[in-house]
């Protein structure tokens, strides 16, 4: 069976580093831009009545690897192996992701249907295979969360250097603060003064974390 790419994601994250770890954890906005082949508005009739949708998508940046029955979940420090089917790791027999996102509006632009969504955990350019409505009375259940519920959730304090403040708008800082507070670093790293960087919009955001405080040090425009 060949999956058809029916749409692609457009947002401010051209690379996977820096993305929210799961859908719904932040208010990251994105668009699902459908291919013109699927631009018939009749295909979306009634979807505007739903507040959320499921998005079935592909881990497009994952390299082909031989199947491994276990993986190292980052939130367990990267030192403990769990079964691949007990995790949401991208290295799977079929590199397919599933996300629940908020549907803000539907528009048609230049012959393409565009879904405006909030809460995405997908990078720009991610291929989308299907979209389905989220149905609360069947999709929302009381459930246990295995080892993921035992991992200590935390948020970093986020600060901006004077240089970074001068390069960002107030709205930009609010958006970045929400994403960075989740700590985009690999969880198995104890890196002290190490600096990290990721692409966001047309900028490279450079930061470091010391004693629970993430400081955005520099913001460089990528040309």
C-alpha positions as CSV (number, residue, x, y, z in Angstrom):
1,X,0.0,0.0,0.0
2,X,1.4,3.4,-1.0
3,X,0.4,6.3,1.2
4,X,-0.5,9.5,-0.7
5,X,0.8,12.8,0.5
6,X,-2.3,14.9,0.6
7,X,-0.9,18.0,2.3
8,X,2.2,19.5,3.9
9,X,2.8,21.4,7.1
10,X,3.8,25.1,7.0
11,X,5.1,26.8,10.2
12,X,8.0,28.6,11.7
13,X,10.2,25.5,12.4
14,X,12.2,24.4,9.4
15,X,14.1,21.8,11.4
16,X,13.0,19.3,14.0
17,X,15.2,20.6,16.8
18,X,13.3,23.0,19.0
19,X,9.8,21.6,18.2
20,X,7.4,20.8,21.1
21,X,7.8,17.2,22.2
22,X,4.2,16.4,21.8
23,X,1.1,18.0,20.2
24,X,-0.9,20.3,22.3
25,X,1.9,21.2,24.7
26,X,2.2,24.7,23.3
27,X,0.3,27.1,21.2
28,X,2.5,26.7,18.1
29,X,0.5,27.8,15.1
30,X,0.8,26.0,11.7
31,X,-1.0,25.5,8.5
32,X,-2.0,22.2,6.8
33,X,-1.8,23.1,3.1
34,X,-3.5,20.6,0.9
35,X,-2.3,19.6,-2.6
36,X,-4.5,21.1,-5.4
37,X,-5.6,17.5,-6.2
38,X,-7.5,17.5,-2.9
39,X,-8.7,21.1,-3.0
40,X,-12.4,20.2,-3.6
41,X,-14.2,22.0,-0.8
42,X,-16.8,19.3,-0.6
43,X,-14.1,17.0,0.9
44,X,-14.1,19.3,4.0
45,X,-17.8,19.9,4.3
46,X,-18.8,19.7,8.0
47,X,-15.2,19.8,9.3
48,X,-15.7,23.4,10.5
49,X,-18.1,22.0,13.2
50,X,-15.2,20.3,14.9
51,X,-12.8,22.0,17.3
52,X,-9.9,19.5,17.0
53,X,-8.6,17.1,14.4
54,X,-6.3,14.1,14.2
55,X,-3.4,14.5,11.8
56,X,-1.6,11.4,10.4
57,X,1.8,12.4,9.2
58,X,5.3,11.2,8.3
59,X,8.6,11.5,10.1
60,X,10.2,12.8,6.9
61,X,13.6,13.5,8.5
62,X,14.1,10.0,10.0
63,X,16.8,7.9,8.4
64,X,16.0,4.4,7.3
65,X,17.4,2.0,9.9
66,X,17.0,-1.7,10.7
67,X,14.2,-2.5,13.0
68,X,15.0,-2.3,16.7
69,X,12.5,-3.6,19.2
70,X,13.7,-1.2,21.8
71,X,14.5,2.6,21.9
72,X,15.8,5.1,24.4
73,X,13.0,7.6,25.3
74,X,14.6,11.0,25.9
75,X,12.4,11.7,28.9
76,X,13.9,8.7,30.7
77,X,17.3,10.3,30.3
78,X,18.3,8.3,27.2
79,X,19.8,5.5,29.4
80,X,16.8,3.2,29.7
81,X,15.4,1.1,26.9
82,X,11.7,0.6,26.3
83,X,9.8,-1.3,23.7
84,X,9.4,0.8,20.5
85,X,5.6,0.2,20.6
86,X,5.5,1.6,24.1
87,X,6.9,4.9,23.0
88,X,6.3,7.6,20.5
89,X,9.9,7.5,19.1
90,X,10.2,8.3,15.4
91,X,12.3,5.2,14.7
92,X,9.5,2.7,13.9
93,X,8.8,0.0,11.3
94,X,6.7,2.7,9.6
95,X,7.7,6.3,10.4
96,X,4.2,7.6,11.0
97,X,3.2,10.2,13.5
98,X,-0.3,11.0,15.0
99,X,-1.1,14.4,16.5
100,X,-4.2,16.0,17.9
101,X,-4.4,19.7,17.1
102,X,-6.9,22.5,17.5
103,X,-8.6,23.5,14.3
104,X,-8.9,27.3,14.1
105,X,-10.3,27.9,10.7
106,X,-10.5,26.6,7.1
107,X,-9.7,28.7,4.1
108,X,-9.1,28.3,0.4
109,X,-6.1,30.1,-1.1
110,X,-4.9,29.8,-4.7
111,X,-6.9,26.6,-5.3
112,X,-5.6,25.0,-2.1
113,X,-7.6,24.3,1.0
114,X,-5.7,25.4,4.1
115,X,-6.4,24.3,7.7
116,X,-5.1,26.7,10.3
117,X,-4.2,24.8,13.4
118,X,-2.7,25.3,16.9
119,X,-0.6,22.9,19.0
120,X,1.4,21.2,16.2
121,X,4.5,19.2,16.9
122,X,5.6,18.9,13.3
123,X,8.3,20.8,11.4
124,X,7.6,22.8,8.2
125,X,7.4,20.6,5.1
126,X,6.2,17.5,7.0
127,X,4.0,15.3,4.7
128,X,0.4,14.8,5.8
129,X,-1.4,11.5,4.9
130,X,-4.8,12.1,6.5
131,X,-6.9,14.4,8.6
132,X,-9.8,13.1,10.7
133,X,-12.1,14.9,13.2
134,X,-11.5,14.4,16.9
135,X,-14.6,13.1,18.6
136,X,-14.6,13.7,22.4
137,X,-17.2,11.0,23.4
138,X,-15.1,8.3,21.7
139,X,-11.6,9.6,21.6
140,X,-11.3,10.9,25.1
141,X,-11.1,8.1,27.6
142,X,-9.8,7.6,31.2
143,X,-6.4,6.0,30.7
144,X,-3.1,5.1,32.4
145,X,0.1,6.5,30.9
146,X,2.7,3.9,31.8
147,X,6.2,5.0,32.3
148,X,5.5,8.4,30.7
149,X,3.3,9.4,33.6
150,X,6.1,8.6,36.0
151,X,8.5,11.0,34.4
152,X,8.8,14.2,36.4
153,X,7.4,17.1,34.3
154,X,9.1,20.4,34.7
155,X,9.5,23.7,33.0
156,X,12.6,25.8,32.6
157,X,12.7,29.4,33.5
158,X,13.3,31.3,30.3
159,X,15.2,34.6,30.1
160,X,16.4,36.7,27.1
161,X,19.6,38.6,26.9
162,X,19.5,42.3,26.0
163,X,20.8,41.4,22.6
164,X,18.0,38.9,22.1
165,X,15.4,41.3,23.3
166,X,16.5,43.8,20.7
167,X,16.1,41.2,17.9
168,X,12.7,39.9,18.9
169,X,9.2,41.3,19.2
170,X,7.2,40.9,22.3
171,X,5.0,38.4,20.5
172,X,8.1,36.4,19.3
173,X,9.4,36.2,22.9
174,X,6.1,34.9,24.2
175,X,5.9,32.2,21.5
176,X,9.5,31.2,22.1
177,X,9.2,31.2,25.9
178,X,6.4,28.6,25.7
179,X,8.4,26.3,23.5
180,X,11.7,26.7,25.3
181,X,10.3,26.2,28.7
182,X,9.7,22.5,27.7
183,X,13.5,22.1,27.3
184,X,14.3,21.1,23.8
185,X,17.7,19.6,24.7
186,X,18.2,15.9,24.7
187,X,17.3,14.7,28.2
188,X,20.4,12.6,28.6
189,X,22.7,15.6,28.3
190,X,24.4,17.1,31.3
191,X,26.1,19.8,29.4
192,X,26.8,22.7,31.8
193,X,27.7,25.7,29.7
194,X,27.0,24.1,26.3
195,X,25.3,26.3,23.7
196,X,22.5,25.1,21.4
197,X,20.9,26.7,18.4
198,X,17.8,26.0,16.2
199,X,16.1,27.7,13.3
200,X,12.8,29.5,13.9
201,X,11.2,31.7,11.2
202,X,14.1,33.4,9.5
203,X,16.3,33.4,12.6
204,X,18.7,31.1,14.5
205,X,17.9,31.1,18.2
206,X,21.0,30.4,20.4
207,X,20.6,29.5,24.0
208,X,22.1,27.7,27.0
209,X,20.8,26.2,30.2
210,X,22.4,26.6,33.6
211,X,20.8,25.4,36.8
212,X,17.3,25.3,35.4
213,X,17.4,28.7,33.7
214,X,17.4,28.8,29.9
215,X,18.9,32.0,28.5
216,X,18.4,33.0,24.9
217,X,21.8,34.5,24.2
218,X,21.7,35.5,20.6
219,X,19.3,35.8,17.7
220,X,20.8,35.8,14.2
221,X,18.9,36.4,11.0
222,X,19.5,33.6,8.5
223,X,20.1,34.9,5.0
